[in-house]
Amino acid sequence: LRKQCISFEVGPSRCALGIDVIQEISKIEKVQDSALAVHSCIGTIDLRGNIVPVIDFAALLGYRSPDRNLKTIGEDRRVIVMKLDQELFGLLVDLVDSIVPYFNEDLIGFPALGNQKQKMFVGCISREGTQDILLLNHSEILSASEVIEITHGHSKIYRASDVRSAEVGKKGERKTYITFKLGNLFAVEISEVREVIECPTELLYPPG
């Protein structure tokens, strides 16, 4: 089965997450301070009434100390919003790259890494002429204790915001579309898209 992931840069590495586990990708200009901004969590963002904790992914992987200097959130940085254990959280990455197709047979296994984050890595997508991509297991990015400390703590503190978000949700549901051009600009809802592929060089013409 052909699968797709979205690749992004974090520190010196190029990583990827399955396209089906990403809720949305947001450009942010500011992260709000939070009393629960500990370890790799650098604060929160308000996502349509939902208070979402933001994790400096490079710090989580041990590439640097948590970057809480808001001035460093530049044009290329994005927050990848995901859901784990029914709680939203965001991963701050340095650059979102592209959609990458792959087959399970393409993945190269890792040797034992000898650290607690070993289960986070599914395998490596290696292709000639491009930087290797580390495919991540979204359910293993945060440990159970980190989920409770970071996500559940924020949702309890900002429960009032969740109530307001529910009221906003009654007025209309936010949807995500993929846009494309055929002379003019068109769009199709992302839930209706199976995958995006490059145009084949040859086509098969069946009889009749």
Salt bridges, closest charged atoms under 4 A:
GLU24 OE2 - ARG48 NH2 2.68
GLU24 OE1 - ARG174 NH2 3.76
ASP56 OD1 - ARG64 NH2 2.92
ASP67 OD2 - ARG77 NH1 3.24
GLU75 OE1 - LYS27 NZ 2.95
ASP85 OD2 - HIS152 NE2 3.08
ASP94 OD1 - ARG64 NH2 3.60
ASP94 OD1 - ARG77 NE 3.34
ASP97 OD2 - ARG14 NH2 2.55
GLU146 OE1 - LYS117 NZ 3.16
GLU149 OE2 - HIS39 NE2 3.76
GLU195 OE1 - ARG2 NH1 2.30
